[in-house]
Amino acid sequence: MITFTPLSGAARSARTTPLAYILQVDDVRILLDCGSPDWSPEDSSSSATKSEDIEETSYHWEEYCQRLREHAPTIDLVLLSHGDLAHSGLYAYANARWGLKAPTYTTLPVQAMGRIATTEDVDGLRDQEDVGEAVEIKENGDEGDEIDADGSENEEQKAEKKAVKTGKYVATLAEVHDAFDSVNTLRYSQPTHLQGKCQGLTITPFNAGHTLGGTIWKIRSPSAGTILYAVDMNHMKERHLDGTVLMHKATGGVFEPLARPDLLITDADRAAVVTSKRKDRESSLIDTITTTLGSRSSVLLPCDSSTRLLELLVLLDQHWTYQRLRFPIVLLSRTGEEMLAFVRSMMEWLGGTVSKEDVGEEGTGGRQQNKRKRDDANDEDALGAFALRFNHLEIVITPQALLQRYSSKEPKLILAVPVSLSHGPSRAIFTEFAAIPDNVLLLTSRSEDGTLGRKLFDRWNDSQREESKWDKGKIGSNVMLDGPLKLTMKSKVPLQGAELEVFQEKERAVKDKEATHQATMARNQRMLEADEDDSDSDSDSDDEDEVARTLDDDEMDTAGDGMDGEDGGRRRKADRGGEGADWVMDGDEGLTKQLLSYDIYIKGNVSKATTFFKTAGGQTQRFRMFPYVEKKRRVDEYGETIDIGMWLRKGKVLAEDAESEEAKEVKQQQQVDDEAKKAIREPPSKFVSSEIEVQLACRLLFVDMEGLNDGRAVKTIVPQVNPRKMIIVHAPSDATDALIESCGNIRAMTKDIFAPSVGEIVQIGQHTNTFSISLTDELLNSIKMSRFEDNEVGFVTGRVTSHASSTIAFLEPVAPSKLPDADVGYAPRGRTLGSRPTVPLKHSTMIGELKLTSLKSRLLSIGVQAELIGEGVLICGAAAKKNQAPDMLEESVAVRKTARGKVELEGNVSDVYYVVRREIYNLHALVAAN
């Protein structure tokens, strides 16, 4: 049975992102994608951010995050389809904080792009605001807590003893790297047979287009059949990517391994959208940029940090090279260098035109010569560095570095992250950029609902005429932005003045407290060692016997005045100040040095104690008694000789092992400390939030460069896939209804189409009962197997029996006497005297699906001409040849395949007819009853 539950990005939903779904196949729970929302929407920009007001703040993603947190520990398998934030942005946090430790699979580019996108998002958010880590208050109270006179805590402290969370689930950089390092990577069309709890499942990734490494997941289950998870696809060939493999260009239809799945999970986000031609969109984008830069103005192009950015860079670099432009292209991103370095090493994953030709003044003819001129230090990959060299691109990390390099009046093209303009460099640049007349803000994506990018897109779309809107297949025109726009800006600023002094005072107090604590611990350690020396005597042992000296503290106490030193009376050698004086006692302040002597040699300190016996000197000295040597037994209670040397040797080995492990740990800790010392310490700072008002004066234009299928492509591809059942996700209400209506108009299309909402559970195959049985050896020997592809199939007739020694039922052959139609020795009712009993013919079954292309290849290999004439008809024999005589056309056969999978063979009885029929049978497995 299959159970499907959308956690986010469901059908008929106002918010179609992020994407996260739970697919349960029998007992295996699979998480399909794990996207993150935009953590800085405009709707919550003015909400309180203080810890005391956090619990009252409501965020639209709380329901999704709460559902994912509950299900994360129970997930058995995670599959990621794309490397952007909408599909894999929350995976690192769920892996580190919510127990999402299940095996995760994706392609190598998706792993790298997901890491880069998440790192950029996490770094940008943590650099501007306090994301509010969950803080657990300990039971003994934090430092500075007030305790009541009776030792109990007040009600306010009890109320604070719980986790404090801001509602923004942002991982740390270390958690991001650890999470994506644990991801398993696969190649396209690489079937993987899972083990453990997922044993029996086979997963295979296929190219989905849209992003580098984007994946269509094929999940094969022995009980549930084939499940296809295909979201955010693009069938069009782009400059750096090929189209999805789902549409096979060679045959003009669906890729055969992905055709006719038992369940198709697909999106319909753009089912109601008609996209303009790619040529028109690229021309509009290039013309706008060139015209603006030519008029000495600048262009701001918000973009993502990893996936769709690469298509824009290839397009712009090729145009700059071809037109020999000198205007700077600046990429404002912290991870830009890392992304380009990875892409240059992954040329086998690229497609389109980037790996086949190079546009520009250097041309393709000078490729070998340019390779020789390249510096070896910068030649990361021979072909990759040449095809993706981006000579006109400059990468800067911060907006301050951009302003230092170029003035605001100098024309330039700025690509800034993130695409939503909700935080980070793009938002900081926008506040100054939008106030300059004649500048152009160029949007290439609609962004998420509630962000500044979506609000600007809605403003542009509302300004267009009805026939020029973005979903009508036309290219709109730019509009003039005017009027004020209030924005909330968040940043981290260094502490100054009184705030800095207060921070330094607190820091010094913390250091003093740590130093005092360490000194106290060291003093306590010394006191413990001194007490141990006082109470224990040294022992000398050999392999024969062991000498033990016992102490009698009561008899060895020394009378005193009752004052003990803080260090426990440390001993040291004194000057020979008196007759017979060998040692002195050095106590605390106020204690006099007293001479001690003894007439026998003993080790250890002399204990001090008070006594009422007084002498002329004021106190009596007592020394240890003469040591008594106790003979230790050489055998234990069972009479076995004790081998002391063996234990000593074993203890020495264990001590050496412990020392080696400690040395390794100490060495590693020293390396960490050295790296921390080398790292530049960040100055003390604070997070501030301010409201600013931007006077808009720039122009705004939207050009769709998301690289996704439009409504025409979706309504064409889905019926050709022809699934038995289908689930629609990631779509608004109008798009969902448009796809359902389109599929309903096709007679051969399935009518089992589900469009669940968020949290709604869809069960498929709940009326199917499956059982596990074992076949007996007698039955296996009687089966006649037929080979079909990589499997062997056969027809059996048996009886299910159970045994007391096993919980699994057995399938045994039925004896001939038990068959209902067998001759049992008497005349059945209605039988004529002298006639034979009626014996039914054995029923045969043909397993397989005829592919006309495969039949054509087999016929051509044996010398029979065959030609496809369209509409599912294959002409075989003389009619397939050109310029044949009319009398030869009688030896022709037509093979027709209907939509329901039925095969019709039409033609005259001839040798060609029987040859074609035989080859059709050979393409199937013929299974007959025994």
Salt bridges, closest charged atoms under 4 A:
GLU42 OE2 - ARG427 NH1 2.63
GLU55 OE2 - LYS162 NZ 3.87
GLU63 OE2 - ARG67 NH2 3.11
ASP76 OD2 - LYS197 NZ 3.39
ASP84 OD1 - HIS87 ND1 2.58
GLU120 OE2 - ARG334 NH1 4.00
ASP121 OD1 - HIS423 NE2 3.49
ASP123 OD2 - ARG334 NE 3.54
ASP127 OD2 - ARG334 NH2 3.09
GLU129 OE1 - LYS168 NZ 2.75
GLU129 OE1 - LYS490 NZ 3.37
GLU133 OE1 - ARG97 NH2 3.09
GLU133 OE2 - ARG126 NH2 2.40
GLU139 OE1 - LYS161 NZ 3.56
GLU143 OE2 - LYS513 NZ 3.51
GLU153 OE1 - LYS161 NZ 2.34
GLU175 OE2 - ARG97 NE 2.77
ASP181 OD1 - ARG115 NH2 2.98
ASP232 OD2 - HIS87 NE2 2.72
ASP232 OD1 - HIS730 NE2 3.49
GLU238 OE2 - ARG308 NH2 2.59
ASP262 OD1 - ARG724 NH1 3.70
ASP269 OD2 - ARG446 NH2 3.51
ASP269 OD2 - HIS730 NE2 3.83
GLU282 OE1 - ARG239 NH2 2.89
GLU282 OE2 - ARG278 NE 2.91
GLU311 OE1 - HIS240 ND1 2.52
ASP358 OD2 - ARG389 NH2 3.28
GLU361 OE1 - ARG324 NE 3.43
GLU362 OE1 - ARG389 NH2 2.94
GLU394 OE1 - ARG405 NH1 3.04
GLU448 OE2 - HIS60 NE2 3.84
ASP449 OD1 - ARG454 NH1 2.26
GLU467 OE2 - ARG465 NE 3.55
ASP482 OD1 - ARG459 NH2 3.82
GLU499 OE1 - LYS686 NZ 2.80
GLU505 OE1 - ARG508 NH2 2.60
GLU507 OE2 - ARG681 NH2 2.28
GLU544 OE1 - ARG634 NH2 3.65
GLU566 OE2 - ARG523 NE 3.10
ASP567 OD2 - ARG570 NE 3.13
ASP582 OD1 - ARG576 NH1 2.89
ASP586 OD2 - ARG572 NE 3.41
GLU682 OE2 - LYS492 NZ 2.99
ASP704 OD2 - ARG270 NH2 2.47
GLU706 OE1 - ARG270 NH1 3.27
GLU706 OE2 - ARG446 NE 3.96
ASP710 OD2 - ARG712 NE 3.38
ASP737 OD1 - ARG12 NH2 2.88
GLU792 OE2 - ARG787 NH1 3.60
GLU812 OE2 - HIS803 NE2 3.69
GLU849 OE2 - LYS897 NZ 3.46
GLU904 OE1 - ARG896 NH1 3.85
GLU906 OE2 - ARG896 NH1 2.85
GLU919 OE1 - ARG858 NE 3.24
GLU919 OE2 - ARG918 NH2 3.73
